[in-house]
């Protein structure tokens, strides 16, 4: 058969799964009960899913996601593994400061996600 003209061609759909592009893969994790319970509670408090919480955590851990830089004048810096740490060890960390920092990071991640959805 020659290509071109007004001829219509029938294409067979390849039913082999390895020939299709996958964007997500399902897997099973064996987690300690206390960790799973705490992760579900954190996800609920942040109004997100357990899947999204684990995905963000893994991306942050393996460094595939850009770590948001601390604001100028912040007492925090990004350490060698992409984790925030104190610039000056004399600064006292309070639960309110940690909560505020987590809220800032969550907002930056939300803003980035919204830019991807609505370019």
Backbone bond lengths (Angstrom), bond angles and torsions (degrees), N, CA, C in turn:
res aa  C-N    CA-C-N  psi(-1)  N-CA   C-N-CA  omega(-1)  CA-C   N-CA-C  phi
1 X - - - 1.445 - - 1.527 109.69 -
2 X 1.285 116.40 132.02 1.453 121.10 178.10 1.524 108.97 -90.79
3 X 1.303 116.36 145.14 1.460 120.21 177.55 1.511 109.50 -82.89
4 X 1.280 116.30 149.62 1.458 120.48 177.27 1.510 110.84 114.89
5 X 1.323 115.69 -177.72 1.453 120.11 179.87 1.512 111.34 70.16
6 X 1.329 115.73 -159.51 1.452 120.75 -178.47 1.515 112.08 -103.96
7 X 1.325 116.77 12.47 1.455 120.02 -179.84 1.527 110.11 -64.87
8 X 1.305 115.37 141.20 1.452 120.38 176.95 1.519 108.43 -101.62
9 X 1.285 116.23 140.55 1.449 120.99 -178.11 1.524 109.42 -115.74
10 X 1.285 115.05 145.79 1.456 120.34 175.29 1.515 108.03 -100.11
11 X 1.303 115.05 129.37 1.453 120.27 177.33 1.518 108.27 -111.06
12 X 1.300 115.46 132.82 1.450 119.31 176.02 1.517 108.77 -84.25
13 X 1.301 115.27 140.28 1.458 119.91 176.21 1.517 107.47 -81.82
14 X 1.297 114.97 125.64 1.462 120.11 178.88 1.518 108.36 -75.35
15 X 1.302 116.99 119.83 1.457 121.23 -175.77 1.522 112.61 -93.95
16 X 1.302 117.39 7.25 1.454 119.50 178.07 1.523 108.88 -81.06
17 X 1.334 118.49 123.96 1.471 120.64 -174.25 1.522 113.63 -64.28
18 X 1.326 118.48 -27.07 1.467 118.87 -177.43 1.522 112.63 -75.22
19 X 1.324 118.63 -7.12 1.458 121.39 179.11 1.531 112.77 -95.12
20 X 1.299 117.12 0.01 1.455 120.96 -179.00 1.524 109.82 -107.10
21 X 1.316 115.62 147.10 1.449 120.70 177.78 1.521 109.24 -78.24
22 X 1.304 116.17 126.27 1.457 121.05 179.09 1.516 109.27 -105.63
23 X 1.307 116.19 136.16 1.466 119.36 176.96 1.516 111.30 -102.55
24 X 1.320 116.81 -19.65 1.458 121.12 179.45 1.520 108.97 -138.28
25 X 1.299 115.19 148.24 1.449 120.22 177.34 1.522 108.00 -129.56
26 X 1.295 116.21 134.63 1.461 120.20 177.54 1.520 108.91 -87.54
27 X 1.312 115.04 143.46 1.453 120.27 178.59 1.520 108.67 -148.95
28 X 1.290 115.68 165.96 1.458 121.36 178.14 1.520 108.34 -114.45
29 X 1.319 115.49 132.89 1.456 121.06 177.65 1.516 109.02 -113.82
30 X 1.307 116.23 139.65 1.459 121.77 176.06 1.524 106.91 -103.90
31 X 1.333 116.55 98.99 1.464 122.09 -176.24 1.519 110.07 -110.04
32 X 1.327 116.63 150.01 1.458 119.33 173.16 1.532 109.40 -61.82
33 X 1.327 116.32 143.47 1.459 121.07 -176.97 1.520 112.85 -55.19
34 X 1.333 117.43 -44.64 1.463 120.45 -177.26 1.526 111.45 -64.08
35 X 1.335 117.27 -36.31 1.464 120.77 179.03 1.529 110.61 -69.02
36 X 1.310 117.05 -42.30 1.462 120.59 178.71 1.525 111.07 -63.17
37 X 1.318 117.15 -43.32 1.471 120.80 179.14 1.525 110.23 -62.06
38 X 1.325 116.23 -45.18 1.466 119.71 179.82 1.529 111.26 -65.18
39 X 1.330 117.17 -39.99 1.474 120.70 179.00 1.524 110.59 -63.26
40 X 1.329 117.63 -41.41 1.466 120.64 177.80 1.519 111.33 -64.03
41 X 1.333 116.94 -38.27 1.461 120.56 178.66 1.523 110.85 -66.19
42 X 1.337 116.67 -42.66 1.469 120.72 178.77 1.524 109.82 -63.01
43 X 1.317 116.97 -44.66 1.465 120.73 179.05 1.532 110.93 -60.44
44 X 1.312 117.00 -41.69 1.465 120.53 179.23 1.526 110.89 -65.31
45 X 1.338 117.06 -43.02 1.475 120.38 178.85 1.524 111.17 -62.03
46 X 1.342 116.16 -36.64 1.468 120.44 -178.99 1.521 112.34 -86.77
47 X 1.318 116.10 0.54 1.467 122.19 -179.84 1.526 111.43 55.42
48 X 1.314 114.18 50.43 1.464 121.27 177.29 1.520 107.93 -135.96
49 X 1.292 116.67 -179.91 1.461 120.34 179.37 1.512 110.00 -96.10
50 X 1.316 115.70 159.33 1.456 120.51 176.01 1.522 109.98 -61.30
51 X 1.321 116.18 -38.73 1.467 120.58 178.89 1.531 111.05 -59.37
52 X 1.340 117.16 -47.17 1.461 120.60 179.88 1.530 111.53 -65.06
53 X 1.314 116.67 -39.24 1.464 120.50 178.24 1.526 110.85 -61.33
54 X 1.319 116.07 -46.74 1.470 120.20 179.87 1.520 110.77 -67.11
55 X 1.328 117.80 -39.89 1.463 121.34 179.13 1.524 110.80 -61.22
56 X 1.347 116.59 -48.96 1.469 119.63 179.12 1.521 111.51 -61.80
57 X 1.336 116.00 -40.11 1.464 119.76 -179.81 1.518 111.21 -64.25
58 X 1.321 116.82 -43.46 1.470 119.88 178.92 1.522 111.43 -66.07
59 X 1.330 117.03 -42.69 1.471 119.37 178.87 1.526 110.68 -61.72
60 X 1.323 116.59 -41.63 1.458 120.37 179.26 1.533 110.08 -65.61
61 X 1.327 116.36 -40.77 1.460 120.85 -177.46 1.527 112.16 -67.44
62 X 1.320 117.48 -41.04 1.462 119.04 -176.81 1.522 112.68 -93.74
63 X 1.314 116.79 -0.45 1.455 120.33 170.88 1.512 115.54 79.21
64 X 1.323 119.91 21.50 1.455 120.97 178.46 1.516 112.05 -83.42
65 X 1.287 116.32 -15.39 1.457 120.30 -178.16 1.526 107.75 -110.05
66 X 1.318 116.06 136.78 1.458 119.28 177.03 1.518 109.26 -62.96
67 X 1.319 115.24 130.97 1.453 120.12 177.87 1.518 108.42 -82.67
68 X 1.324 117.80 128.72 1.459 118.83 -179.55 1.526 111.04 -63.36
69 X 1.309 115.46 134.57 1.460 120.40 -179.44 1.525 109.22 -75.44
70 X 1.328 116.99 141.27 1.467 119.43 175.84 1.530 110.34 -63.94
71 X 1.312 116.18 151.44 1.457 120.24 179.82 1.527 109.78 -67.12
72 X 1.340 117.22 153.56 1.470 119.75 178.33 1.526 110.53 -58.07
73 X 1.306 116.43 138.25 1.450 120.94 -178.89 1.516 113.23 84.42
74 X 1.315 116.52 -0.93 1.457 120.86 179.36 1.526 109.78 -71.12
75 X 1.326 117.84 145.46 1.466 119.79 178.17 1.530 112.23 -77.63
76 X 1.342 117.06 3.73 1.456 120.92 -176.72 1.526 111.46 -109.69
77 X 1.321 115.26 155.17 1.457 122.50 173.13 1.522 108.23 -138.77
78 X 1.311 116.52 164.81 1.450 120.23 178.90 1.529 108.00 -92.18
79 X 1.327 115.59 123.24 1.452 121.46 -179.46 1.517 112.05 -78.00
80 X 1.351 117.27 -178.15 1.462 121.08 -175.64 1.528 114.27 -65.37
81 X 1.319 118.41 -19.68 1.457 120.82 179.73 1.522 112.40 -104.23
82 X 1.346 117.04 15.07 1.448 121.15 178.83 1.510 114.40 78.35
83 X 1.320 116.85 17.38 1.463 121.65 -179.42 1.520 108.56 -106.37
84 X 1.335 115.90 137.59 1.455 119.20 178.52 1.525 110.56 -66.50
85 X 1.313 115.15 140.31 1.462 120.78 175.32 1.519 107.96 -144.14
86 X 1.314 115.74 164.64 1.459 120.74 -179.79 1.521 111.33 -72.46
87 X 1.328 116.42 138.81 1.455 120.58 173.69 1.523 109.35 -73.67
88 X 1.301 114.91 -41.43 1.451 121.01 -176.54 1.523 107.43 -120.22
89 X 1.311 116.50 120.71 1.471 120.34 -176.44 1.527 113.37 -67.50
90 X 1.327 118.63 -11.67 1.457 120.33 -179.46 1.537 112.18 -82.35
91 X 1.331 117.55 -9.83 1.459 120.85 178.72 1.524 109.36 -73.66
92 X 1.323 115.67 131.93 1.457 120.08 -179.28 1.526 109.82 -89.22
93 X 1.308 116.04 132.37 1.460 121.46 178.96 1.516 108.49 -95.41
94 X 1.314 114.80 128.20 1.460 120.08 177.44 1.529 108.42 -112.15
95 X 1.316 117.36 158.22 1.474 119.16 175.72 1.525 112.23 -57.94
96 X 1.319 117.22 -34.17 1.459 120.58 179.12 1.524 110.97 -65.91
97 X 1.337 117.07 -39.88 1.470 120.56 178.60 1.522 110.73 -65.57
98 X 1.327 116.82 -41.52 1.460 119.99 177.94 1.519 111.36 -63.95
99 X 1.323 116.61 -42.77 1.460 121.38 179.29 1.530 110.01 -63.23
100 X 1.313 116.76 -43.24 1.459 121.19 179.17 1.528 110.83 -62.38
101 X 1.324 116.40 -43.28 1.462 120.85 179.15 1.528 110.85 -63.32
102 X 1.336 117.19 -43.47 1.459 120.55 179.14 1.524 110.78 -63.98
103 X 1.326 117.06 -38.33 1.467 120.43 177.93 1.524 111.19 -64.05
104 X 1.344 117.05 -40.10 1.461 120.75 177.36 1.529 110.87 -61.85
105 X 1.336 115.86 -45.63 1.469 120.31 -179.27 1.521 110.24 -64.29
106 X 1.336 116.92 -44.09 1.464 120.79 178.86 1.528 110.67 -60.33
107 X 1.332 116.55 -41.30 1.471 120.03 -179.76 1.521 110.65 -65.53
108 X 1.342 117.38 -41.13 1.463 120.43 178.39 1.525 111.03 -64.01
109 X 1.331 117.48 -41.10 1.462 120.80 177.68 1.520 110.79 -65.84
110 X 1.332 117.51 -39.63 1.463 121.44 177.79 1.522 110.47 -63.60
111 X 1.339 116.65 -46.06 1.467 120.71 179.62 1.525 110.59 -60.77
112 X 1.339 117.06 -41.77 1.465 120.56 178.95 1.522 110.77 -64.49
113 X 1.330 117.15 -40.47 1.464 120.85 179.36 1.530 110.44 -65.76
114 X 1.322 118.06 -38.64 1.450 120.99 -179.78 1.522 110.72 -68.09
115 X 1.331 118.18 -34.30 1.465 121.02 177.17 1.524 110.28 -65.52
116 X 1.333 117.13 -35.56 1.470 120.46 178.38 1.527 110.66 -68.44
117 X 1.330 116.98 -36.37 1.460 120.47 -178.35 1.520 112.51 -76.58
118 X 1.326 116.32 -35.62 1.472 121.38 -176.71 1.532 109.02 -127.61
119 X 1.335 116.11 80.53 1.485 118.39 -177.68 1.502 113.48 -65.70
